[in-house]
């Protein structure tokens, strides 16, 4: 995300923006990431700019949004997202916790969901770009999905022009990752309802639209 993307997302009504493993790929982000209170990079990335969580006050309710990045097939040198989530929950006072778990493998994401079921109100998997069909409310009340999915071109390979990725696999090509700009588009999202009094998740729906 660069500064232009950030301003555009705010214009669309976004309250909080989470990043991921490409948090610092656009150098312009260093111009503003430390000065804003609505951009979240992975909490378990240490000694980097920005914030690993933000707490906003919405109608008198404190809502904390945080992000963890997975270790499996990502970066095994980073601190455990399980240990760092436990640390955050012990030290941050909030009514509602929402986690963007940015990880590669389904097993790590699902284990994370069960580990914090009932402690984090919503655990939303990201990174693999394809929406999974397991969105549900877990036994102890946490809204969970392995991956929310991506919004963007459908006919590419997770957003990239398909011929580039096919060439990479077939011929070992190393062309720049240009976006797929033709064909259909997809919109992936989730809607979560939380009771303001009980702070319990009451409804969890997925959205997937192709146009």
Backbone as CSV, one residue per row, in Angstrom:
resi,resn,N_x,N_y,N_z,CA_x,CA_y,CA_z,C_x,C_y,C_z
1,UNK,0.831,-1.187,0.000,0.000,0.000,0.000,0.869,1.242,0.000
2,UNK,0.564,2.177,-0.902,1.244,3.463,-0.866,0.283,4.525,-0.319
3,UNK,0.733,5.749,-0.268,-0.074,6.804,0.346,-1.352,7.068,-0.442
4,UNK,-1.272,6.928,-1.763,-2.466,7.108,-2.583,-3.519,6.056,-2.302
5,UNK,-3.084,4.800,-2.163,-4.011,3.718,-1.816,-4.664,3.999,-0.457
6,UNK,-3.837,4.441,0.490,-4.329,4.712,1.839,-5.441,5.759,1.821
7,UNK,-5.213,6.861,1.124,-6.209,7.932,1.076,-7.477,7.465,0.378
8,UNK,-7.323,6.652,-0.670,-8.495,6.151,-1.391,-9.332,5.254,-0.483
9,UNK,-8.693,4.387,0.278,-9.431,3.494,1.173,-10.201,4.277,2.232
10,UNK,-9.592,5.349,2.740,-10.305,6.189,3.707,-11.528,6.845,3.070
11,UNK,-11.400,7.246,1.810,-12.528,7.850,1.107,-13.683,6.867,0.940
12,UNK,-13.381,5.568,0.899,-14.418,4.547,0.774,-15.082,4.229,2.113
13,UNK,-14.558,4.798,3.209,-15.166,4.597,4.513,-14.470,3.593,5.404
14,UNK,-13.272,3.166,5.037,-12.552,2.204,5.875,-12.178,2.835,7.208
15,UNK,-12.401,2.094,8.294,-12.022,2.569,9.627,-10.618,2.135,10.004
16,UNK,-10.257,0.885,9.656,-8.937,0.341,9.964,-8.451,-0.441,8.740
17,UNK,-7.150,-0.339,8.450,-6.547,-1.023,7.311,-5.436,-1.920,7.825
18,UNK,-5.488,-3.206,7.462,-4.406,-4.126,7.826,-3.540,-4.384,6.600
19,UNK,-2.272,-4.678,6.832,-1.296,-4.801,5.750,-0.948,-6.269,5.482
20,UNK,0.215,-6.751,5.918,0.582,-8.135,5.657,2.064,-8.287,5.425
21,UNK,2.447,-9.348,4.711,3.875,-9.617,4.531,4.538,-8.647,3.553
22,UNK,3.735,-7.887,2.796,4.294,-6.868,1.896,4.114,-5.460,2.479
23,UNK,4.067,-5.356,3.804,3.779,-4.082,4.456,4.665,-2.941,3.984
24,UNK,5.935,-3.234,3.761,6.897,-2.159,3.506,7.478,-2.208,2.091
25,UNK,6.759,-2.861,1.182,7.258,-2.963,-0.190,7.239,-1.615,-0.895
26,UNK,6.215,-0.798,-0.608,6.155,0.561,-1.154,6.806,1.509,-0.153
27,UNK,7.911,2.111,-0.560,8.677,2.917,0.389,7.932,4.160,0.865
28,UNK,6.951,4.624,0.114,6.220,5.818,0.535,5.447,5.585,1.822
29,UNK,5.242,4.321,2.201,4.504,4.056,3.436,5.264,4.575,4.658
30,UNK,6.588,4.669,4.548,7.381,5.179,5.663,7.078,6.648,5.944
31,UNK,6.467,7.343,4.977,6.155,8.760,5.145,4.998,9.003,6.104
32,UNK,4.172,7.965,6.339,2.976,8.215,7.143,2.620,7.123,8.139
33,UNK,3.226,5.944,8.055,2.751,4.815,8.855,2.892,5.053,10.357
34,UNK,3.895,5.814,10.774,4.064,6.074,12.207,3.152,7.185,12.711
35,UNK,2.543,7.937,11.790,1.753,9.104,12.186,0.254,8.862,12.200
36,UNK,-0.189,7.720,11.689,-1.623,7.449,11.624,-2.011,6.384,12.642
37,UNK,-3.284,6.380,13.006,-3.778,5.466,14.032,-4.792,4.471,13.486
38,UNK,-4.755,4.228,12.170,-5.722,3.301,11.587,-5.083,2.335,10.590
39,UNK,-3.762,2.191,10.644,-3.057,1.235,9.796,-2.331,0.234,10.696
40,UNK,-2.526,-1.054,10.416,-1.984,-2.118,11.261,-1.077,-3.025,10.438
41,UNK,0.172,-3.165,10.868,1.081,-4.154,10.266,1.179,-5.333,11.237
42,UNK,1.776,-6.450,10.826,1.815,-7.610,11.724,2.442,-7.294,13.082
43,UNK,1.728,-7.679,14.130,2.183,-7.426,15.499,3.476,-8.172,15.804
44,UNK,3.631,-9.366,15.238,4.812,-10.163,15.544,5.991,-9.898,14.601
45,UNK,5.950,-8.803,13.875,7.145,-8.269,13.216,7.752,-7.250,14.174
46,UNK,8.932,-7.514,14.657,9.522,-6.660,15.681,10.545,-5.692,15.084
47,UNK,10.696,-4.560,15.757,11.664,-3.533,15.366,11.423,-3.001,13.963
48,UNK,10.156,-2.791,13.632,9.785,-2.191,12.350,8.815,-1.040,12.625
49,UNK,8.679,-0.108,11.671,7.753,1.013,11.888,6.302,0.553,11.974
50,UNK,5.452,1.444,12.436,4.022,1.191,12.464,3.538,0.525,13.735
51,UNK,2.273,0.160,13.721,1.595,-0.398,14.899,1.073,-1.798,14.588
52,UNK,1.202,-2.693,15.548,0.711,-4.056,15.388,-0.756,-4.199,15.759
53,UNK,-1.318,-3.177,16.378,-2.751,-3.174,16.684,-3.215,-1.741,16.872
54,UNK,-4.498,-1.522,16.698,-5.097,-0.222,17.014,-6.395,-0.486,17.766
55,UNK,-6.730,0.401,18.679,-7.991,0.328,19.397,-8.799,1.574,19.081
56,UNK,-9.995,1.383,18.562,-10.863,2.507,18.244,-12.086,2.466,19.146
57,UNK,-12.655,3.632,19.396,-13.877,3.743,20.194,-15.045,3.919,19.241
58,UNK,-15.926,2.932,19.220,-17.077,2.973,18.314,-18.353,2.858,19.138
59,UNK,-19.101,3.962,19.213,-20.335,4.018,20.016,-20.099,3.603,21.466
60,UNK,-18.951,4.030,22.016,-18.629,3.728,23.400,-18.040,2.351,23.621
61,UNK,-17.804,1.597,22.561,-17.234,0.251,22.662,-15.799,0.281,22.146
62,UNK,-14.887,-0.283,22.913,-13.486,-0.349,22.492,-13.265,-1.590,21.628
63,UNK,-12.856,-1.347,20.392,-12.614,-2.429,19.434,-11.141,-2.419,19.054
64,UNK,-10.466,-3.531,19.298,-9.049,-3.656,18.958,-8.896,-4.542,17.730
65,UNK,-8.238,-4.001,16.718,-7.929,-4.754,15.503,-6.430,-5.000,15.487
66,UNK,-6.041,-6.268,15.360,-4.615,-6.575,15.305,-4.341,-7.584,14.210
67,UNK,-3.084,-7.664,13.820,-2.694,-8.603,12.773,-1.501,-9.430,13.232
68,UNK,-1.555,-10.724,12.934,-0.422,-11.618,13.141,-0.039,-12.215,11.796
69,UNK,1.237,-12.490,11.629,1.713,-13.150,10.426,2.161,-14.558,10.795
70,UNK,1.841,-15.518,9.935,2.182,-16.901,10.224,3.658,-17.197,10.037
71,UNK,4.085,-18.336,10.594,5.480,-18.777,10.466,5.658,-19.833,9.372
72,UNK,4.684,-20.729,9.244,4.825,-21.866,8.338,4.838,-21.407,6.882
73,UNK,5.901,-21.736,6.162,6.094,-21.346,4.762,6.097,-19.838,4.570
74,UNK,6.333,-19.090,5.638,6.410,-17.632,5.553,7.802,-17.177,6.003
75,UNK,7.981,-17.056,7.312,9.273,-16.646,7.867,9.409,-17.293,9.236
76,UNK,10.156,-18.363,9.295,10.265,-19.135,10.530,11.066,-18.425,11.610
77,UNK,11.699,-17.300,11.263,12.521,-16.593,12.243,11.714,-15.616,13.096
78,UNK,10.486,-15.322,12.698,9.704,-14.345,13.453,9.122,-14.980,14.713
79,UNK,8.768,-14.167,15.710,8.157,-14.711,16.928,6.846,-15.433,16.630
80,UNK,6.515,-16.397,17.458,5.299,-17.179,17.277,4.053,-16.303,17.344
81,UNK,3.162,-16.415,16.358,1.913,-15.651,16.437,1.042,-16.096,17.602
82,UNK,1.187,-17.340,18.026,0.420,-17.841,19.172,0.889,-17.153,20.457
83,UNK,2.195,-17.118,20.663,2.741,-16.489,21.864,2.477,-14.981,21.878
84,UNK,2.610,-14.339,20.714,2.421,-12.884,20.659,0.949,-12.508,20.815
85,UNK,0.044,-13.355,20.360,-1.376,-13.077,20.575,-1.720,-13.193,22.049
86,UNK,-1.190,-14.211,22.697,-1.401,-14.338,24.146,-0.881,-13.107,24.875
87,UNK,0.291,-12.624,24.472,0.868,-11.412,25.071,-0.045,-10.213,24.875
88,UNK,-0.560,-10.044,23.663,-1.422,-8.898,23.377,-2.701,-8.954,24.201
89,UNK,-3.333,-10.118,24.270,-4.587,-10.246,25.007,-4.395,-9.979,26.493
90,UNK,-3.222,-10.295,27.019,-2.943,-10.070,28.437,-2.654,-8.605,28.751
91,UNK,-2.295,-7.827,27.738,-1.828,-6.462,28.004,-2.683,-5.353,27.393
92,UNK,-3.661,-5.708,26.589,-4.508,-4.699,25.942,-5.921,-4.814,26.480
93,UNK,-6.454,-3.699,26.977,-7.817,-3.654,27.503,-8.769,-3.278,26.368
94,UNK,-9.695,-4.173,26.049,-10.622,-3.908,24.952,-11.888,-4.715,25.147
95,UNK,-13.002,-4.229,24.565,-14.267,-4.959,24.625,-14.344,-6.032,23.545
96,UNK,-13.771,-5.730,22.382,-13.850,-6.630,21.233,-12.476,-6.719,20.580
97,UNK,-12.060,-7.927,20.234,-10.794,-8.146,19.527,-11.086,-8.768,18.160
98,UNK,-10.490,-8.183,17.132,-10.601,-8.709,15.776,-9.191,-8.934,15.251
99,UNK,-8.915,-10.146,14.772,-7.570,-10.493,14.297,-7.573,-10.824,12.818
100,UNK,-6.671,-10.196,12.088,-6.347,-10.585,10.715,-5.133,-11.503,10.820
101,UNK,-5.358,-12.812,10.598,-4.242,-13.759,10.675,-3.739,-14.017,9.263
102,UNK,-2.591,-13.425,8.953,-2.042,-13.409,7.597,-1.039,-14.553,7.469
103,UNK,-1.501,-15.695,6.952,-0.662,-16.889,6.964,-0.879,-17.716,5.705
104,UNK,0.082,-18.607,5.455,0.089,-19.393,4.219,-0.711,-20.679,4.319
105,UNK,-0.567,-21.415,5.424,-1.151,-22.758,5.464,-2.489,-22.795,6.190
106,UNK,-3.371,-23.647,5.667,-4.679,-23.802,6.305,-4.543,-24.384,7.702
107,UNK,-3.591,-25.284,7.913,-3.458,-25.927,9.226,-3.075,-24.920,10.305
108,UNK,-2.146,-24.005,9.998,-1.746,-23.016,10.996,-2.906,-22.079,11.308
109,UNK,-3.646,-21.703,10.297,-4.783,-20.802,10.513,-5.875,-21.466,11.359
110,UNK,-6.207,-22.706,11.016,-7.264,-23.393,11.761,-6.847,-23.648,13.208
111,UNK,-5.594,-24.051,13.412,-5.098,-24.255,14.779,-5.154,-22.955,15.570
112,UNK,-4.807,-21.853,14.922,-4.852,-20.541,15.570,-6.293,-20.202,15.967
113,UNK,-7.242,-20.503,15.086,-8.640,-20.233,15.406,-9.100,-20.990,16.636
114,UNK,-8.774,-22.275,16.708,-9.169,-23.064,17.875,-8.436,-22.608,19.137
115,UNK,-7.169,-22.219,19.007,-6.378,-21.811,20.168,-6.966,-20.589,20.856
116,UNK,-7.578,-19.687,20.065,-8.085,-18.445,20.654,-9.604,-18.315,20.533
117,UNK,-10.267,-19.459,20.331,-11.721,-19.480,20.308,-12.263,-19.033,21.660
118,UNK,-13.091,-18.009,21.628,-13.659,-17.463,22.858,-12.853,-16.330,23.458
119,UNK,-11.645,-16.121,22.973,-10.818,-15.018,23.467,-10.751,-13.859,22.464
120,UNK,-10.748,-14.208,21.173,-10.767,-13.212,20.107,-12.121,-13.336,19.414
121,UNK,-12.794,-12.222,19.223,-14.162,-12.267,18.705,-14.222,-12.702,17.241
122,UNK,-13.234,-12.286,16.455,-13.212,-12.670,15.043,-11.774,-12.916,14.619
123,UNK,-11.536,-14.062,13.995,-10.224,-14.399,13.428,-10.437,-14.619,11.939
124,UNK,-9.874,-13.724,11.147,-10.108,-13.715,9.710,-8.801,-13.997,8.989
125,UNK,-8.715,-15.158,8.362,-7.507,-15.526,7.641,-7.361,-14.743,6.352
126,UNK,-6.132,-14.365,6.042,-5.824,-13.681,4.788,-4.513,-14.227,4.237
127,UNK,-4.120,-13.747,3.068,-2.844,-13.988,2.395,-2.946,-14.913,1.193
128,UNK,-3.762,-15.964,1.244,-3.763,-16.913,0.128,-4.714,-16.523,-1.000
129,UNK,-5.485,-15.451,-0.815,-6.257,-14.809,-1.884,-7.519,-15.552,-2.325
130,UNK,-7.739,-16.781,-1.871,-8.893,-17.560,-2.314,-9.817,-17.812,-1.127
131,UNK,-11.073,-17.368,-1.242,-12.000,-17.523,-0.123,-12.299,-18.995,0.141
132,UNK,-12.220,-19.385,1.410,-12.534,-20.757,1.806,-14.000,-20.856,2.223
133,UNK,-14.507,-22.075,2.244,-15.939,-22.287,2.504,-16.217,-22.702,3.946
134,UNK,-15.263,-22.432,4.860,-15.423,-22.891,6.244,-15.777,-21.765,7.208
135,UNK,-16.275,-20.657,6.712,-16.650,-19.556,7.593,-17.748,-19.978,8.563
136,UNK,-17.524,-19.746,9.858,-18.487,-20.211,10.859,-18.195,-19.566,12.208
137,UNK,-19.092,-19.752,13.153,-18.858,-19.360,14.541,-18.416,-20.607,15.290
138,UNK,-17.216,-20.558,15.873,-16.661,-21.723,16.567,-17.404,-21.983,17.882
139,UNK,-17.095,-23.099,18.509,-17.830,-23.579,19.683,-17.900,-22.554,20.812
140,UNK,-16.803,-21.816,21.026,-16.776,-20.851,22.134,-17.075,-19.423,21.695
141,UNK,-17.559,-19.259,20.438,-18.097,-17.961,20.046,-17.283,-17.129,19.079
142,UNK,-16.126,-17.607,18.645,-15.291,-16.823,17.732,-15.752,-16.996,16.287
143,UNK,-15.912,-15.877,15.581,-16.183,-15.922,14.144,-14.876,-16.243,13.432
144,UNK,-14.879,-17.289,12.605,-13.626,-17.759,11.994,-13.817,-18.097,10.528
145,UNK,-12.808,-17.773,9.731,-12.721,-18.266,8.360,-11.236,-18.424,8.029
146,UNK,-10.891,-19.504,7.340,-9.488,-19.755,7.010,-8.941,-18.682,6.086
147,UNK,-9.719,-18.244,5.095,-9.280,-17.125,4.259,-10.483,-16.366,3.717
148,UNK,-10.459,-15.063,3.917,-11.542,-14.197,3.453,-11.578,-14.148,1.930
149,UNK,-10.408,-14.259,1.284,-10.332,-14.155,-0.161,-9.926,-12.767,-0.599
150,UNK,-9.779,-12.583,-1.895,-9.297,-11.312,-2.439,-10.407,-10.587,-3.197
151,UNK,-10.195,-9.302,-3.368,-11.034,-8.499,-4.248,-10.156,-7.990,-5.376
152,UNK,-10.569,-8.277,-6.625,-9.764,-7.894,-7.776,-10.051,-8.818,-8.940
153,UNK,-9.099,-8.958,-9.875,-9.342,-9.773,-11.065,-9.531,-11.246,-10.745
154,UNK,-10.516,-11.860,-11.375,-10.758,-13.291,-11.203,-9.913,-14.118,-12.168
155,UNK,-9.711,-13.618,-13.368,-9.122,-14.428,-14.427,-7.595,-14.447,-14.434
156,UNK,-6.959,-13.830,-13.447,-5.523,-13.941,-13.296,-5.176,-15.043,-12.311
157,UNK,-3.940,-15.065,-11.871,-3.495,-15.997,-10.829,-3.253,-15.163,-9.575
158,UNK,-4.194,-15.232,-8.644,-4.262,-14.384,-7.446,-3.889,-12.930,-7.752
159,UNK,-4.482,-12.423,-8.838,-4.344,-11.010,-9.184,-3.332,-10.711,-10.267
160,UNK,-2.411,-11.627,-10.512,-1.345,-11.399,-11.490,-1.761,-11.940,-12.857
161,UNK,-1.300,-11.278,-13.924,-1.591,-11.727,-15.279,-1.216,-13.202,-15.437
162,UNK,-2.170,-13.993,-15.856,-1.991,-15.449,-15.825,-0.854,-15.936,-16.703
163,UNK,-0.598,-15.276,-17.843,0.479,-15.722,-18.734,1.846,-15.604,-18.060
164,UNK,2.001,-14.615,-17.193,3.269,-14.426,-16.483,3.514,-15.585,-15.522
165,UNK,2.477,-15.980,-14.790,2.627,-17.048,-13.813,2.779,-18.404,-14.502
166,UNK,2.030,-18.613,-15.578,2.190,-19.865,-16.331,3.614,-19.977,-16.851
167,UNK,4.159,-18.887,-17.384,5.535,-18.888,-17.892,6.529,-19.189,-16.775
168,UNK,6.251,-18.693,-15.592,7.145,-18.948,-14.458,7.191,-20.435,-14.122
169,UNK,6.025,-21.078,-14.119,5.986,-22.498,-13.774,6.485,-23.390,-14.909
170,UNK,6.173,-23.018,-16.149,6.512,-23.883,-17.284,7.952,-23.674,-17.750
171,UNK,8.377,-22.398,-17.812,9.678,-22.076,-18.403,10.678,-21.467,-17.429
172,UNK,10.285,-21.314,-16.153,11.184,-20.680,-15.198,11.305,-19.188,-15.403
173,UNK,10.292,-18.566,-16.022,10.325,-17.129,-16.312,10.394,-16.284,-15.046
174,UNK,10.910,-15.089,-15.204,11.050,-14.179,-14.065,10.552,-12.772,-14.420
175,UNK,9.434,-12.714,-15.158,8.891,-11.426,-15.553,8.245,-10.720,-14.361
176,UNK,8.153,-9.417,-14.460,7.509,-8.608,-13.418,6.050,-9.033,-13.250
177,UNK,5.549,-9.006,-12.028,4.171,-9.372,-11.738,3.233,-8.214,-12.092
178,UNK,2.750,-8.191,-13.325,1.769,-7.183,-13.736,0.370,-7.685,-13.432
179,UNK,-0.553,-6.782,-13.090,-1.906,-7.222,-12.747,-2.678,-7.705,-13.968
180,UNK,-3.600,-8.643,-13.738,-4.533,-9.083,-14.767,-5.569,-7.981,-14.957
181,UNK,-5.653,-7.420,-16.151,-6.522,-6.256,-16.366,-7.717,-6.557,-17.256
182,UNK,-7.878,-7.798,-17.676,-9.031,-8.163,-18.488,-9.788,-9.297,-17.809
183,UNK,-11.025,-9.511,-18.265,-11.817,-10.603,-17.720,-12.690,-10.181,-16.557
184,UNK,-13.182,-11.170,-15.846,-14.107,-10.928,-14.749,-13.374,-10.464,-13.491
185,UNK,-14.145,-9.866,-12.580,-13.609,-9.444,-11.288,-14.361,-10.158,-10.171
186,UNK,-13.725,-10.194,-9.003,-14.338,-10.857,-7.853,-14.287,-9.938,-6.636
187,UNK,-15.293,-10.091,-5.785,-15.370,-9.342,-4.529,-15.552,-10.349,-3.406
188,UNK,-14.627,-10.354,-2.451,-14.692,-11.285,-1.319,-14.747,-10.489,-0.023
189,UNK,-15.612,-10.911,0.900,-15.747,-10.188,2.164,-16.487,-11.045,3.177
190,UNK,-16.518,-10.578,4.401,-17.350,-11.184,5.438,-18.107,-10.087,6.166
191,UNK,-19.252,-10.456,6.712,-20.042,-9.552,7.555,-20.236,-10.236,8.901
192,UNK,-19.870,-9.530,9.957,-19.983,-10.089,11.311,-20.871,-9.177,12.151
193,UNK,-21.821,-9.762,12.845,-22.653,-9.005,13.789,-22.257,-9.390,15.212
194,UNK,-22.034,-8.374,16.055,-21.677,-8.593,17.456,-22.657,-7.810,18.327
195,UNK,-23.262,-8.479,19.290,-24.214,-7.834,20.187,-23.504,-6.799,21.048
196,UNK,-23.999,-5.579,21.053,-23.339,-4.495,21.769,-23.343,-4.704,23.275
197,UNK,-24.337,-5.405,23.788,-24.449,-5.607,25.238,-23.639,-6.810,25.706
198,UNK,-23.817,-7.939,25.036,-23.153,-9.171,25.475,-21.741,-9.320,24.915
199,UNK,-21.442,-8.540,23.857,-20.145,-8.642,23.138,-19.957,-10.043,22.537
200,UNK,-21.057,-10.696,22.194,-21.000,-12.015,21.577,-21.294,-11.905,20.085
201,UNK,-20.610,-12.731,19.296,-20.905,-12.790,17.867,-22.252,-13.473,17.670
202,UNK,-23.148,-12.812,16.958,-24.483,-13.364,16.749,-24.713,-13.829,15.319
203,UNK,-23.893,-13.356,14.372,-24.097,-13.734,12.981,-22.792,-13.588,12.215
204,UNK,-22.543,-14.523,11.300,-21.333,-14.474,10.493,-21.669,-14.956,9.077
205,UNK,-21.512,-14.071,8.106,-21.815,-14.398,6.717,-20.615,-14.086,5.829
206,UNK,-20.481,-14.865,4.768,-19.459,-14.594,3.764,-20.129,-14.010,2.514
207,UNK,-19.365,-13.210,1.786,-19.836,-12.642,0.521,-18.813,-12.987,-0.546
208,UNK,-19.306,-13.500,-1.677,-18.429,-13.741,-2.823,-19.218,-13.437,-4.086
209,UNK,-18.808,-12.402,-4.816,-19.526,-11.937,-5.995,-18.563,-11.909,-7.178
210,UNK,-19.006,-12.425,-8.297,-18.232,-12.382,-9.545,-19.016,-11.551,-10.556
211,UNK,-18.310,-10.628,-11.211,-18.962,-9.802,-12.252,-18.063,-9.728,-13.471
